[in-house]
Amino acid sequence: MNRKERTKIIELVRQEVVPAIGCTEPVAVALGVAKATEILGNQPEHIHVYLSANILKNAMGVGIPGTGMIGLPIAVALGALIGKSAYKLEVLKECTPEAVEKGKRYLEEKRIDIKLKYNTEEKLYIETICEHGQDKSRTVITGTHTHFTHMSLNDKILLEENEGHTLKNTEVKQELTLKKIYDFSMNTPLEEISFILETAHLNKAAAEQSFCGTYGHQLGKTMKGKYERLIMGDSVFSHILSYTSAACDARMAGAMIPVMSNSGSGNQGIAATLPVTIYAEETHKSEEELIRGLMLSHLTVIYIKQSLGCLSALCGCVVAATGSSCGITYLMGGNYTQISYAVKNMIANLTGMICDGAKPSCALKLSSGVSTAVLSAIMAMENKFVTSVEGIIDEDVDQCIRNLTLIGSNGMNETDRLVLDIMTHKNS
């Protein structure tokens, strides 16, 4: 692989693996509101937000950092009151108790209107209209959580991507295969990819803070307690589960704790990072091995998400745990062939797990995903794998991945609609 191609892949990883505070869907909505407020130049008197079904689904039941509250309205209010678009997915990091109280008053004054956006094919669509007197600003985010495709003030267009005005889409695109990812992760000079270690530092710190608190369903803290000793055993495996689920507990509960996300999802970043990190630390792998394992894991997630899309009916833990299974297989001494076996084992097992929104119980799904990641790696190291005569598995591992993403992006669309309908018509 030449230096130019390596540089493009590094740019792609730096684009997709970034810090985030809070669930990325409500935070992305707050980002849209913050930018619209900045364009307006005044605190909005009224805010109208129109969201795709997948954004709405993922923002309904999750805690908003620093607020002790759940759901979109307070995120919208804080986006207008204290949000800074320059912080991107950390847009609410300057939240204070005083800002929360001001946001609550903003809600009581009924200044915010949130609706489903009809007639859009985009699964990630966030439209914000802010009004002050006769002035009106509008922003649109599509494609990824920080990608603005429209900005305007009254009749003046500041950005219109489709018409090529003023700003261009600077997002990095790169054709990948699993073999290319493996070769890049194994052979790139270490100093060029050592930045990926920050994912381990940030996400492990989030788990350790969670162990000290009472976040969400406290799955990680519960597993680390008496049950780890009495039932699961004090093992590498149990530690992988407790650390991964603990970081998710804190994030979904709205803790003001940053995590390193992957492809727009903090939970994907957690599940791609912590199983590899904990396995490497507890089996005394070198720093170089940890760096290469983490890069293999994160880049595999990015590859799969390129064809699946940012949001889908398929739970992101399926994708992220597939990445971590690759990383663990490598750390166990696996070669490329065995890593491809791990991917096939993952796809044969977890495909079809639904996403029913971001919420505290996501920690359960992450623990299911990463436990399967370890199992798949163990099988792969024994050269055991699901074959092409079984189900959706193909001889070619890249075709297996395309089969997975085709099911998640197209085959489960009706599932997605039904899940949203159930969520929005519950008696509770």
C-alpha positions, 0 to 999 in steps of 0.5 A: 500500500502506497503512502497516498492510500495510507494517508487517505485511510488515516484521514477516514479514521480521524473523520469517523472516530471522534469524541462525543458527549451523550447519545449522538442523535439528540446531540446532533439535533442540538448541533443543528439548533446551535448552528441555526441559532448562531446564524439567527444571531439572537436567542430564538423565540420559537424553534421548529425541528423536523426529524427522520424516523430513525433520528426520532427513534434514537432520541426518545428514551436516552438521557441528555448529558448534564440535565438529569432529563430524558429526550429531545426537548431539553437537548433542543433548548440547550442547543439554542441556549448554550450550544456551540456548533464548533464543538460538533458532537460535544456541542453541549459540553458547557452545560451548567445547572443554571443552563438546565434551569433556563432550558426548563423554563424555555420548555414551559413557555412552549417555544419548541415544536418537534415533528416527524419529517415526512416524505424523506428517503434520508434515514438521518435527517435533521431540519431546524428552523429558528425564529426571532421576530421577522427573522428566520434561520434554517439548517439541515443535517443529512448523511452523517451526524455533523454534515450540514447540507443547508444553511440559510437566513431569511431568503439568503442561502449560506450553504446549499450542497446540492447546488455547490454554493460556498462550502463543499462536502469535505468528507473522506471516502475510501474504497475498502476490503477486509484484506486492505484493512488487515494489511493497513493495520498490520503494516502501517508505521506505528507512529502514523496510527498510534493516535488510535490509542486515545480511544482506549484511554477515553472509553476505559475512563468512561467505564471506570467512572461508571463503576463509581456511579449509579448509571442506567441499569448498572449492568457493568457495575452489577457484573463487576460485583458479586456475580462476577465472582460467584457465576461468571468468574474473575476472567478476561471474558467477564472483564470485557463484558463489565467494562463495555456495558459500564461505559454504555450505562453511563453514556445512555444515562446522560452522564457528562462523560466523553467517549470516543465514537465510531461512525457517529455512534458512541456505543459503536466506539465503545464496543469497538474499543473496550473488548480489544483494550481489556483483552490486550491489557489482561493478556499482557500484549505490547502497546504496538499489538494494542494499537494494531488491534484497535485500528483493525477493529475501528476500521472494520466498523467504518468499512461495514458502516459505509454500506450499512449507513449511519442509521438503520434497523440493525443494531450498531452493536452487531457491526461494532462487535464484529470489529472487536472480534477481528481485533481480539482474533489478531491479539490471540495470534490469528492471521488474516484467514482466521480473522475472516472466519471470525467475521463470518461467525459474527454475521451468522450469529447476530444478523437481525438484532433490531435497533429500537432506539438509544436507551439505557438497555443498550448496555444489554445489547452491547454485552450480547454483541461483545460476548459473541465477539469473543466466542467467534474469535475462539472458534476462528482460532480453532479454524472453525467457522460458519460455511457458505452452505449455511444461511447468508454466509458466502465463501467471500468474506466481503460478500458476507459483509454486503449480505449483512448490510443489505439485510440491515439497510433494505431488508429490515425497513418494514421492521424499522417502521413497525418498531417506531410505530410500537414505540410511539403508540405505547400507553406509557 
